[in-house]
Amino acid sequence: MPDIEYLKKLALIGAVNKTIKVSSSEFQKHTGASSKTAARKLKQLEEEGLIERKIVPGGQLITMTEKGIEVLKNEYVDYSRIFSPECEILELEGKVLKGLGEGQYYVNIPGYRKQFEEKLHFVPFPGTLNVQLSESSSPLRNLLREMPAVRVEGFNDGERTFGGGKCYPVVIGGIEAAVVAPERTHYPSDLIEIIAPVKLRDALGLNDGDRVVVQLKKQGMENQK
């Protein structure tokens, strides 16, 4: 059984969201492998940085690392592509979050704003809509890398350097918009920022905590670089 299968078993017994206590013999029951093999696989997962492990009386405390979670998310994305290849629309669902005001600052920077207008073909409202993806949609965020994207180039305004990124054309509530994905960001992976020609909160009557669905087209557009 591949190592990824052992990682999945740990996730299924709760290691993603919390620290679990399990002995090699108990883990053996979940995998069907021998106790010796189960112990060796756990050690390998730890050495690969996929889990954190602490030996304690009666077993070991195991927590999945961010790297381990990312491996499982990528596996989920692969299965999504295998079993839903005919779907031309990718839907991401989440809830509206209060922004930090950074979106308004960056959208108003001339070097970015000009590119948004030229490449997205709309004048963006000076602000972004922040959406925290649901648990089911968060893994699908990795599919963005395969979606049609508009490249936003980095630049220097004479005082500082601004990084580049990509924009992914989307539709939210019937309004054409774009998910902005900077090359460098401190935001968590389950948070997306959306720009649009209107203030989406007002146009769609949205408040913090409201559920929204963001639709991305998988086909029908050419990559712009």
Buried (B, 14 or more C-beta within 10 A) or exposed (E): EEEBEBBBBBBEEEBBEEEBEBBBEBBBEBBEBEBEBBBBBBEEBBEBEBBBBEEEEEBBBBBBBEEBBBBBBEBBBEEBEEEEEEEEEBEBBBBBBEBEEBBEEBBEEEBBBEBBEEBBEBEBBBBBBBBBBBEEBBBBBBBBEEBBBBEBEBBEEEEEEBEBBBBBBBBBBEBBBBBBBBEEBEBEBBBBBBBBBBEBBEBBEBEEEEEBEBBBBBEEBEEBE
